[in-house]
């Protein structure tokens, strides 16, 4: 395991790698309030060259970045340049939640670089313009909570969302590790990310899904009813896809059941 950095368009990216550098790699993209640490237990047991990335603005050492760099289009461009800087020409791309939405956007933009797409608890956006506007307002209100009440208060409320109810059954030590990672984030970047990269702000990818022929595995926790439904919709629209439901877990399947998740990536 090696900690590395690279500058992309004047912004510093931090990431961790495993294995010998080569042209084909696994690339792991975490979710909101996550970091490269999220996928470390998974990357450590996978074969080949593996890269787990701190997305721009995230991670415990993240400096404040311009909000315009946190959009979907800007991050897709950054990922393309980052892979080129590393000499990587083919990726097995794994994205969770927000990272899954980014992974889907990347695969739609740069399909020639993706050999297999893994979407964990992800969506293709909101198809309805009114719903997008409503979600944008909701994400702006969350951002204002961070700016006004501060990060600890926001994290306390975030942890109680029904989406993460299954995590409350995990060992206390594991829950504390997740809490500390959330509290270590840069609050200014979190607020900007909600406004620039939230579900309401991302493009509506649903009409473009039938055009994507990249092999895709959709992974969802069986206890996550909302994303089970979304996963079924994704499978219907993606012509070369399969849907895996992981038993006994909720939204963050790789955190709640790392062995099951790694097996899903390996095709076991």
Secondary structure, 3 states (H helix, E strand, C coil): CEEEEEEECCEEEEEEEECCCCCEEEEEECCCCCCHHHHHHHHCCCCCEEEEECCCCCCCCCCCCCHHHHCHHHHHHHHHHHHHHHCCCEEEEEEECHHHHHHHHHHHHCHHHEEEEEEECCCCCCCCHHHHHHHHHHHHHHHHHHHHHCHHHHHHHHCCCHHHHHHHHCCHHHHHHHHHHHHCCCHHHHHHHHHHHCCCCCCCCHHHHHHCCCCEEEEEECCCHHHHHHHHHHHHHCCCEEEEEECCCCCCHHHHCHHHHHHHHHCC
